[in-house]
Amino acid sequence: MANGPPIRVLSVLDPSMPQNFIRPNKKIHESDDVSAFLTSKAYTDIMTWILQLNRSMFPLKLPDNTIQPWIINSDAIQYSAPIRQLQRLLLKLEDIIAEVPPDTGPRRFGNISFRRWCDIVESRASDLLKECLPVELLQRGTSNADSTTAETELKAYLLGSWGSGQRLDYGTGHELSFLAFLGGIWKLNGFPKADPGVEERAIVIGVVHPYLELVRKLIKTYNLEPAGSHGVWGLDDHSFAPYIFGSAQFSPAINENDLTPEEGSLPNAPDPGDVAKANIVERERQTNLYFAAIGFIYDVKRGPFWEHSPMLFDISGIRAGWGKINKGMVKMYNAEVLSKFPVVQHFPFGSLFTWDRDPNAIPPPSTIHTTSGPQARPVAPDQGMPSVAAMRPVPGAGTQAPWAKPGAASPAPPMGATAAPWAGARRDGPTGSSTRIPPTLPDTSRMPPGPMAPSRAPWASASSQPAPSSSGASADAQTKAPWAK
């Protein structure tokens, strides 16, 4: 098979070249700063890193025409020494929970003991990093006048990964910080060189998944609030990454030269609609990140699935397979995480993820996603800047709630939330399907990513009617959404 175009990977810094490390600091103060972020080198690196990890989770076509899926706790995945050290770091952080039991006093939101947990982690962060990363990596940059080292930058992202001790909350911005922490280690050549996808896959299953499990324990132990939650209009109260990587696990298999598929599923993969079946969720959560995230929702929420998670319920009606869901999840991450002021406003920028403009970027169009925070004071128009996006859908002002009728006036959801950018409303009207047929989506495995505005339904096709959960229905039947006809 002829080789296709090269696949983008996060660049590694040359250890022989001097590197001026910078203490990471806040740059996003108002809405216009989000547009600047979307043209920055940091944005390019973050999206490249996300897509690199995502591609590694697609099942692999083997030379004997068999397929190797990637599952949690699989013997097929070997962990390098740096990954095992990071696993030990997570275990040490989990042990701190036992040192700081939740306060038993009356409380309404969050448990104040979480502040103590965060204080302890901050006081031990340098020692923990020294235990899991090589000293020569952490001490790079010691010749700087202000003695800012690689450790300074990595520690900022590590400490930003666990939620806010001040607000007693956790959300996708904190998850982003942990992904940046791992990406920073990658850029510093902290992971061994291996065949494409091998080390990235081990990072997702061996580090990202245990991180998510630890975060879920923190949320339940300290009753952490969602940070910047969209309520029922959001995908998930706390996380996004497991839906990207978990949908890749169930997507069609690829080899090293294949483009990531835009539709289809791994043979014998569960149906997307199975997220509404508690018994299947309990089974699949043991091996798949997507279902593990759904399982946590079942752990902490009660009531019909369509009621507390309508966006995920809409997505469960996708008939084109997990490949299409994965493609849409990447687009939605761009729109709902990286393009949202409330999410990215606290992300700090240093030298590993720099605020400097990417010379290949173009200014992103202004959307509700980038104008959901404080507005900028009038300034002179900036010069046009480049973006890594080769294609970008026409921007819209978010997407209406999945049950809203086209053309009906309805109040905007909090923070301009976007309904699942691929899911159409689950309805079976003979002529009134709300599903849109999307334009051809860009291949994100080989194309430089860019700030892609949300679209109503970039991958949804008409879904089958969910079985109502009225009396007499089976326990596994999906609950019919109240707006479905």
C-alpha positions as CSV (number, residue, x, y, z in Angstrom):
1,M,0.0,0.0,0.0
2,A,1.3,3.4,-0.9
3,N,2.1,5.7,1.9
4,G,-0.4,8.5,2.6
5,P,0.4,12.0,3.7
6,P,2.4,12.2,7.0
7,I,0.5,12.1,10.2
8,R,0.9,15.1,12.5
9,V,2.6,14.4,15.8
10,L,3.5,16.7,18.6
11,S,7.1,17.9,18.1
12,V,9.8,17.0,20.6
13,L,12.3,19.7,21.7
14,D,15.9,19.2,20.8
15,P,17.7,18.5,24.1
16,S,21.0,19.9,22.6
17,M,19.4,23.3,22.0
18,P,18.9,25.8,24.8
19,Q,15.4,26.2,26.0
20,N,14.1,29.3,27.9
21,F,11.4,28.1,30.1
22,I,8.7,30.5,31.3
23,R,6.6,30.4,34.5
24,P,3.2,29.7,33.0
25,N,0.8,32.6,33.4
26,K,-2.8,33.6,32.5
27,K,-3.3,35.2,29.1
28,I,-7.0,34.8,28.5
29,H,-8.7,37.7,30.3
30,E,-11.6,38.5,28.0
31,S,-13.5,37.0,25.0
32,D,-11.2,38.4,22.3
33,D,-8.3,36.6,24.0
34,V,-10.0,33.3,23.0
35,S,-9.7,34.2,19.4
36,A,-6.0,34.9,20.0
37,F,-5.6,31.6,21.7
38,L,-7.2,29.8,18.7
39,T,-4.3,31.2,16.5
40,S,-1.6,30.4,19.0
41,K,1.1,27.8,18.9
42,A,-0.3,26.4,22.1
43,Y,-3.7,25.7,20.4
44,T,-1.9,24.0,17.5
45,D,0.1,21.8,19.9
46,I,-2.9,20.9,22.0
47,M,-5.1,19.8,19.1
48,T,-2.2,17.9,17.6
49,W,-1.7,16.1,20.8
50,I,-5.4,15.3,21.2
51,L,-5.5,13.9,17.6
52,Q,-2.3,12.0,18.1
53,L,-3.7,10.2,21.2
54,N,-7.1,9.7,19.5
55,R,-5.6,8.0,16.5
56,S,-3.6,5.6,18.7
57,M,-6.9,4.2,20.2
58,F,-8.3,3.0,16.9
59,P,-8.2,-0.8,16.6
60,L,-5.2,-2.0,14.5
61,K,-5.2,-4.1,11.4
62,L,-2.6,-6.8,11.8
63,P,-0.6,-8.4,8.9
64,D,-2.6,-11.7,9.2
65,N,-5.8,-9.8,8.5
66,T,-7.0,-10.0,12.1
67,I,-7.9,-7.0,14.2
68,Q,-6.3,-5.9,17.5
69,P,-8.7,-3.9,19.6
70,W,-7.4,-1.8,22.5
71,I,-9.1,-2.2,25.8
72,I,-8.6,-1.1,29.4
73,N,-6.4,-3.5,31.3
74,S,-5.3,-5.3,28.2
75,D,-2.2,-7.5,28.2
76,A,-1.6,-6.4,24.6
77,I,-0.4,-3.0,25.9
78,Q,3.1,-2.8,27.5
79,Y,3.9,0.1,29.8
80,S,7.2,1.9,29.6
81,A,9.1,3.0,32.7
82,P,7.9,6.6,32.5
83,I,4.3,5.5,32.3
84,R,4.7,3.2,35.3
85,Q,6.2,6.1,37.2
86,L,3.2,8.3,36.3
87,Q,0.9,5.5,37.5
88,R,2.8,5.6,40.9
89,L,2.3,9.3,41.0
90,L,-1.5,8.9,40.6
91,L,-1.5,6.3,43.4
92,K,0.3,8.6,45.7
93,L,-2.2,11.3,45.0
94,E,-5.0,8.9,45.7
95,D,-3.4,8.0,49.0
96,I,-3.7,11.7,50.1
97,I,-7.5,11.3,50.0
98,A,-7.1,8.9,53.0
99,E,-5.1,11.6,54.8
100,V,-7.9,14.2,54.3
101,P,-11.3,12.6,55.0
102,P,-14.3,14.7,53.9
103,D,-15.6,17.2,56.5
104,T,-18.8,16.0,58.2
105,G,-20.2,19.4,58.9
106,P,-23.2,20.8,57.1
107,R,-22.6,21.9,53.5
108,R,-24.5,22.7,50.4
109,F,-21.9,22.7,47.6
110,G,-18.6,21.0,47.7
111,N,-16.7,19.7,50.8
112,I,-14.2,22.2,52.3
113,S,-11.7,19.3,53.0
114,F,-10.9,19.3,49.3
115,R,-9.0,22.6,49.9
116,R,-6.8,20.8,52.3
117,W,-6.2,18.0,49.7
118,C,-5.2,20.6,47.2
119,D,-2.8,22.3,49.6
120,I,-1.1,19.0,50.4
121,V,-0.7,18.2,46.7
122,E,0.8,21.6,46.1
123,S,3.2,21.2,49.0
124,R,4.4,17.8,47.7
125,A,4.3,18.5,43.9
126,S,8.0,19.0,43.4
127,D,8.9,15.9,45.3
128,L,6.3,13.9,43.4
129,L,7.6,15.1,40.1
130,K,11.1,14.2,41.1
131,E,9.9,10.6,41.9
132,C,8.3,10.1,38.5
133,L,10.4,12.0,36.1
134,P,14.2,12.1,35.4
135,V,16.1,14.8,37.2
136,E,17.8,15.9,34.0
137,L,14.4,16.4,32.4
138,L,13.0,18.5,35.3
139,Q,16.2,20.6,35.6
140,R,16.5,21.6,32.0
141,G,16.8,25.4,31.9
142,T,18.7,25.8,35.1
143,S,21.0,28.3,33.4
144,N,18.2,30.8,33.1
145,A,18.7,34.0,35.1
146,D,15.5,33.4,37.0
147,S,16.1,29.6,37.4
148,T,12.8,28.8,35.7
149,T,13.1,25.1,34.7
150,A,11.0,22.5,32.9
151,E,9.8,21.5,36.4
152,T,8.2,24.9,36.8
153,E,6.1,24.5,33.7
154,L,5.1,20.9,34.3
155,K,4.2,21.6,37.9
156,A,1.8,24.3,36.8
157,Y,-0.1,21.9,34.6
158,L,-0.1,19.1,37.1
159,L,-1.5,21.4,39.9
160,G,-4.2,22.6,37.5
161,S,-5.4,19.1,36.8
162,W,-7.4,18.4,39.9
163,G,-10.1,21.1,40.2
164,S,-10.3,24.3,42.1
165,G,-9.8,24.2,45.8
166,Q,-11.2,27.7,46.0
167,R,-14.4,27.0,44.0
168,L,-14.6,23.3,45.1
169,D,-15.3,22.3,41.5
170,Y,-13.8,20.3,38.6
171,G,-14.4,20.5,34.9
172,T,-13.0,20.0,31.4
173,G,-10.5,22.9,31.8
174,H,-8.8,20.9,34.6
175,E,-8.9,17.8,32.3
176,L,-7.2,19.9,29.6
177,S,-4.5,20.9,32.1
178,F,-3.6,17.2,32.7
179,L,-3.5,16.5,29.0
180,A,-1.1,19.5,28.7
181,F,1.0,18.0,31.5
182,L,1.4,14.8,29.6
183,G,2.0,16.7,26.3
184,G,4.7,18.7,28.1
185,I,6.5,15.5,29.1
186,W,6.2,14.3,25.5
187,K,7.7,17.6,24.2
188,L,10.6,17.2,26.7
189,N,11.3,13.8,25.3
190,G,10.2,12.1,28.5
191,F,8.6,9.1,26.8
192,P,10.7,6.5,24.9
193,K,10.6,6.4,21.1
194,A,8.4,3.6,19.7
195,D,6.4,2.8,16.7
196,P,3.6,5.3,15.9
197,G,0.8,4.9,18.4
198,V,2.5,2.5,20.8
199,E,3.5,4.9,23.5
200,E,0.5,7.2,22.9
201,R,-1.9,4.2,23.4
202,A,-0.1,3.3,26.6
203,I,-0.5,6.9,27.8
204,V,-4.2,6.9,27.2
205,I,-4.9,3.5,28.8
206,G,-2.1,3.5,31.4
207,V,-2.3,7.2,32.5
208,V,-5.3,9.1,31.2
209,H,-7.8,6.4,32.3
210,P,-6.3,6.0,35.9
211,Y,-6.4,9.8,36.1
212,L,-10.0,9.9,35.2
213,E,-10.8,7.2,37.8
214,L,-8.9,9.3,40.4
215,V,-10.9,12.4,39.5
216,R,-14.1,10.5,39.8
217,K,-13.1,9.4,43.2
218,L,-12.3,13.0,44.2
219,I,-15.7,14.2,42.8
220,K,-17.6,11.6,44.9
221,T,-15.4,12.0,48.0
222,Y,-15.5,15.8,48.1
223,N,-18.8,16.3,46.3
224,L,-17.1,18.6,43.8
225,E,-19.3,20.8,41.7
226,P,-19.1,20.9,37.8
227,A,-16.9,23.7,36.7
228,G,-18.7,25.7,34.0
229,S,-21.4,23.1,33.5
230,H,-23.9,23.6,30.8
231,G,-26.4,21.5,32.8
232,V,-28.5,19.2,30.6
233,W,-27.2,21.1,27.5
234,G,-23.7,19.9,28.1
235,L,-22.1,16.6,27.1
236,D,-20.9,15.7,30.6
237,D,-20.6,17.7,33.8
238,H,-16.9,17.0,34.2
239,S,-15.0,15.3,31.4
240,F,-14.7,15.1,27.6
241,A,-11.6,13.2,26.8
242,P,-13.0,9.7,27.5
243,Y,-15.7,10.2,24.9
244,I,-13.1,11.0,22.3
245,F,-10.8,8.1,23.1
246,G,-13.5,5.7,24.0
247,S,-15.4,6.2,20.7
248,A,-12.1,5.6,18.9
249,Q,-11.8,2.2,20.7
250,F,-15.0,1.0,19.0
251,S,-14.3,2.6,15.5
252,P,-13.2,0.6,12.5
253,A,-9.6,-0.8,12.5
254,I,-6.8,1.0,10.6
255,N,-3.2,0.4,9.7
256,E,-0.5,3.0,9.9
257,N,-1.3,4.4,6.4
258,D,-5.0,4.6,6.7
259,L,-7.0,7.8,7.3
260,T,-9.1,7.7,10.4
261,P,-12.6,6.5,9.3
262,E,-15.5,8.8,9.4
263,E,-18.2,6.1,10.0
264,G,-18.6,2.5,10.7
265,S,-17.8,0.5,13.8
266,L,-15.5,-2.3,15.0
267,P,-17.2,-5.7,14.5
268,N,-19.1,-6.8,17.6
269,A,-18.9,-3.3,19.1
270,P,-21.9,-2.5,21.3
271,D,-24.5,-0.3,19.7
272,P,-24.3,3.4,20.6
273,G,-27.8,3.1,21.9
274,D,-26.6,0.7,24.6
275,V,-25.6,3.7,26.7
276,A,-29.2,3.8,27.8
277,K,-29.1,0.1,29.1
278,A,-27.6,0.0,32.6
279,N,-26.6,-3.6,32.4
280,I,-24.6,-3.2,29.2
281,V,-23.0,0.0,30.5
282,E,-21.9,-1.9,33.6
283,R,-20.3,-4.6,31.4
284,E,-18.6,-2.3,28.9
285,R,-17.3,0.2,31.4
286,Q,-14.7,-2.3,32.4
287,T,-12.9,-2.2,29.0
288,N,-14.0,1.1,27.3
289,L,-13.4,4.7,28.3
290,Y,-16.6,6.0,26.7
291,F,-18.7,3.5,28.7
292,A,-16.6,4.1,31.8
293,A,-17.6,7.8,31.6
294,I,-21.3,6.8,31.0
295,G,-21.0,4.4,34.0
296,F,-19.9,7.3,36.2
297,I,-23.0,9.2,35.2
298,Y,-25.1,6.3,36.3
299,D,-23.2,6.3,39.6
300,V,-24.0,9.9,40.4
301,K,-27.3,10.6,38.7
302,R,-30.8,9.2,38.9
303,G,-33.8,9.2,36.6
304,P,-34.2,8.5,32.9
305,F,-31.0,8.7,30.9
306,W,-32.6,11.0,28.3
307,E,-33.6,13.4,31.0
308,H,-30.3,14.0,32.8
309,S,-28.1,13.4,29.7
310,P,-30.1,14.4,26.6
311,M,-27.1,15.2,24.5
312,L,-25.5,11.8,25.1
313,F,-28.9,10.3,24.5
314,D,-29.1,12.0,21.1
315,I,-25.7,10.7,20.2
316,S,-26.8,7.2,21.1
317,G,-29.1,7.4,18.1
318,I,-26.3,7.7,15.6
319,R,-26.7,4.9,13.0
320,A,-23.5,5.5,11.1
321,G,-21.3,4.0,13.8
322,W,-18.6,4.9,16.3
323,G,-16.3,6.3,13.6
324,K,-18.8,9.1,13.0
325,I,-19.3,9.6,16.7
326,N,-15.5,9.9,17.1
327,K,-15.3,12.5,14.3
328,G,-18.0,14.5,15.9
329,M,-16.5,14.3,19.4
330,V,-13.3,15.9,18.1
331,K,-15.2,18.7,16.5
332,M,-17.3,19.2,19.6
333,Y,-14.2,19.3,21.8
334,N,-12.9,22.1,19.6
335,A,-16.1,24.0,20.0
336,E,-17.2,23.3,23.5
337,V,-13.8,23.1,25.3
338,L,-11.0,24.9,23.4
339,S,-13.3,27.7,22.1
340,K,-15.2,28.5,25.3
341,F,-14.0,31.4,27.4
342,P,-15.3,29.9,30.7
343,V,-13.2,26.7,30.1
344,V,-9.9,28.0,28.7
345,Q,-9.7,31.3,30.7
346,H,-7.6,29.7,33.4
347,F,-5.2,27.8,31.1
348,P,-1.6,29.1,31.7
349,F,0.9,29.6,28.9
350,G,4.7,29.1,29.1
351,S,7.3,27.9,26.7
352,L,5.9,24.4,26.2
353,F,2.5,25.7,25.3
354,T,3.2,29.1,24.2
355,W,0.9,32.1,23.6
356,D,3.0,33.1,20.5
357,R,1.0,33.2,17.3
358,D,1.2,30.3,14.9
359,P,2.4,31.7,11.6
360,N,0.2,29.3,9.7
361,A,-3.0,30.3,11.3
362,I,-5.9,32.5,10.2
363,P,-8.2,34.4,12.5
364,P,-11.2,32.2,13.6
365,P,-14.6,33.7,13.0
366,S,-16.3,35.2,16.0
367,T,-19.0,32.9,17.4
368,I,-21.0,32.6,20.6
369,H,-18.3,30.2,21.8
370,T,-15.6,32.9,21.8
371,T,-17.8,35.7,23.0
372,S,-19.2,34.1,26.1
373,G,-16.9,36.0,28.5
374,P,-15.9,39.6,29.3
375,Q,-15.7,41.7,26.1
376,A,-12.6,43.5,25.0
377,R,-12.2,47.2,25.0
378,P,-12.1,48.7,21.5
379,V,-8.7,48.3,20.0
380,A,-7.1,48.9,16.6
381,P,-7.9,46.0,14.3
382,D,-5.2,43.3,14.4
383,Q,-3.4,41.9,11.5
384,G,-4.7,38.7,10.0
385,M,-3.2,35.6,11.5
386,P,-3.2,32.0,10.4
387,S,-4.8,28.9,11.6
388,V,-4.0,25.3,11.4
389,A,-7.5,24.4,10.1
390,A,-7.6,23.4,6.5
391,M,-11.4,23.4,6.6
392,R,-13.8,25.1,8.9
393,P,-17.6,24.8,9.0
394,V,-19.6,28.0,8.7
395,P,-19.9,29.3,12.2
396,G,-23.2,29.5,14.0
397,A,-24.5,30.9,17.2
398,G,-24.5,27.6,19.0
399,T,-27.1,25.0,18.5
400,Q,-30.6,24.9,20.0
401,A,-31.6,22.3,22.6
402,P,-32.1,18.9,21.0
403,W,-35.8,18.9,21.6
404,A,-36.4,22.4,20.3
405,K,-38.4,22.6,17.1
406,P,-36.8,24.2,14.1
407,G,-37.7,27.9,14.0
408,A,-39.2,27.9,17.4
409,A,-38.1,30.8,19.6
410,S,-36.4,29.5,22.8
411,P,-34.1,31.0,25.3
412,A,-30.4,30.3,24.9
413,P,-29.0,27.7,27.2
414,P,-26.3,28.8,29.7
415,M,-23.0,29.9,28.3
416,G,-24.2,29.4,24.7
417,A,-23.9,25.7,24.9
418,T,-24.0,23.6,21.7
419,A,-26.1,20.5,21.4
420,A,-24.3,17.5,20.2
421,P,-22.7,18.8,17.0
422,W,-23.5,15.5,15.2
423,A,-26.7,14.3,16.8
424,G,-30.2,15.1,15.4
425,A,-33.2,14.9,17.6
426,R,-34.4,11.4,18.1
427,R,-37.7,11.5,16.4
428,D,-39.6,9.6,13.8
429,G,-41.9,12.0,12.2
430,P,-42.7,11.0,8.6
431,T,-41.4,14.3,7.1
432,G,-40.0,16.3,10.0
433,S,-36.7,14.7,10.8
434,S,-34.5,17.2,12.5
435,T,-31.3,15.5,11.5
436,R,-29.1,17.4,9.0
437,I,-26.9,15.7,6.5
438,P,-23.4,17.1,7.2
439,P,-20.9,18.2,4.7
440,T,-17.8,16.1,4.2
441,L,-15.7,16.4,7.3
442,P,-11.9,17.0,7.2
443,D,-9.7,14.1,8.1
444,T,-8.3,15.1,11.5
445,S,-5.6,12.4,11.6
446,R,-3.5,13.9,8.8
447,M,-4.7,17.4,8.6
448,P,-3.5,20.2,10.9
449,P,-6.4,20.9,13.2
450,G,-7.9,24.2,13.7
451,P,-10.7,26.1,15.5
452,M,-13.7,24.4,14.0
453,A,-17.0,26.1,14.8
454,P,-19.8,23.8,16.0
455,S,-22.4,22.6,13.6
456,R,-25.8,21.2,14.3
457,A,-25.3,17.7,13.1
458,P,-21.9,16.9,11.5
459,W,-22.4,13.2,11.6
460,A,-26.0,12.4,12.6
461,S,-28.2,10.2,10.4
462,A,-31.7,9.4,11.1
463,S,-32.0,7.3,14.2
464,S,-34.3,4.5,15.1
465,Q,-37.1,5.2,17.5
466,P,-36.1,4.5,21.1
467,A,-38.3,2.0,23.0
468,P,-40.5,3.8,25.6
469,S,-39.9,2.8,29.2
470,S,-43.6,2.6,30.1
471,S,-44.9,-0.2,32.3
472,G,-44.4,-3.5,30.6
473,A,-41.2,-2.4,28.8
474,S,-38.1,-4.5,29.4
475,A,-35.5,-3.2,31.9
476,D,-33.0,-2.6,29.1
477,A,-35.4,-0.6,26.9
478,Q,-34.3,2.9,26.1
479,T,-36.3,5.7,27.5
480,K,-38.1,7.6,24.9
481,A,-37.3,11.3,24.9
482,P,-40.4,13.4,25.8
483,W,-40.0,15.4,22.5
484,A,-39.9,12.3,20.3
485,K,-43.1,11.7,18.3
